[in-house]
Amino acid sequence: MFSPPPFGLSLESEPLCVASSRKAFQLQRQVSRVRKEFDCWDRILFEALHHE
C-alpha cells in the first residue's frame, strides 16, 4: 500500500520553499542597501540642519 509522504516533504513544495527563501534573501539585501543609503542621507540632513 502506498502511503503519502509526511507533510512538508512533498517534492513539489520544495522548489517553492527554496524560491521563496531566495526571494526573502534578495529582499533582505535590498532593504539593507536602502537602509545604508537612508543612513547616509540622514547624516547629511542632520549636519545640514545643525550647522547653522
C-alpha positions in Angstrom: 0.0 0.0 0.0 1.3 3.4 -1.0 1.5 6.0 1.8 1.8 9.7 1.1 5.0 11.5 2.3 4.8 13.4 5.5 3.6 17.0 5.5 6.2 19.4 4.1 8.2 16.7 2.3 6.3 16.6 -0.9 8.6 17.1 -3.9 6.5 19.9 -5.5 6.6 22.1 -2.4 10.3 22.0 -2.0 11.3 24.3 -5.0 8.6 26.8 -3.9 10.2 26.9 -0.5 13.7 27.3 -2.0 12.4 30.1 -4.3 10.7 31.9 -1.5 13.7 31.8 0.7 15.9 33.1 -2.1 13.4 35.9 -2.7 13.4 36.7 1.0 17.2 36.8 1.0 17.2 39.2 -2.0 14.6 41.4 -0.3 16.8 41.5 2.9 19.8 42.6 0.9 17.8 45.2 -0.9 16.4 46.5 2.4 19.9 46.7 4.0 21.2 48.6 0.9 18.3 51.1 1.1 18.9 51.5 4.9 22.5 52.3 4.2 21.5 55.0 1.7 18.9 56.3 4.2 21.5 56.5 7.0 23.8 58.4 4.7 21.0 60.9 3.8 20.0 61.1 7.5 23.6 62.1 8.4 23.7 64.7 5.7 20.4 66.2 6.7 21.4 66.2 10.4 24.7 68.0 9.7 22.9 70.5 7.4 20.2 71.3 10.0 22.6 71.6 12.9 25.3 73.5 11.0 23.5 76.9 11.3 
